[in-house]
Amino acid sequence: MKILAPIVFLLLGAASAAAGEIYGTVSEGGKPLAAGVAVRVACAGASAEGATDAYGAYSVKVAGTGKCSLTIPSLPGTPSLAVNVYEKSARYDLTVSRAGGKATLARK
């Protein structure tokens, strides 16, 4: 039983080490996106969702790292952007532009 406890702590530490966070702001036309707009981050085998606040700020913690995809599903065309999620937080300030009835995401 005494051997089992350190193994459990090691496994929990390894699981938390593979988690990351993406945060930043989303704006369109120089103005923040409305509050409550969903922001989704999907990595291999893991996904998580957050929402913008009144200032267009968002924060999403996901149980995965590496190359991931950030999407805003409520915008026309479900725009997405490739992002890198690390064990430490990464900031992505984004702008939305629209053309031909579809929205696109770009980093500021």
Secondary structure as UniProt FT lines:
FT   TURN            2..3
FT   HELIX           4..17
FT   STRAND          20..28
FT   TURN            29..30
FT   STRAND          31..32
FT   TURN            35..36
FT   STRAND          38..43
FT   TURN            44..45
FT   STRAND          46..51
FT   TURN            54..55
FT   STRAND          57..62
FT   STRAND          66..71
FT   TURN            73..74
FT   TURN            76..77
FT   STRAND          80..85
FT   STRAND          90..91
FT   STRAND          94..99
FT   TURN            100..101
FT   STRAND          102..107
//
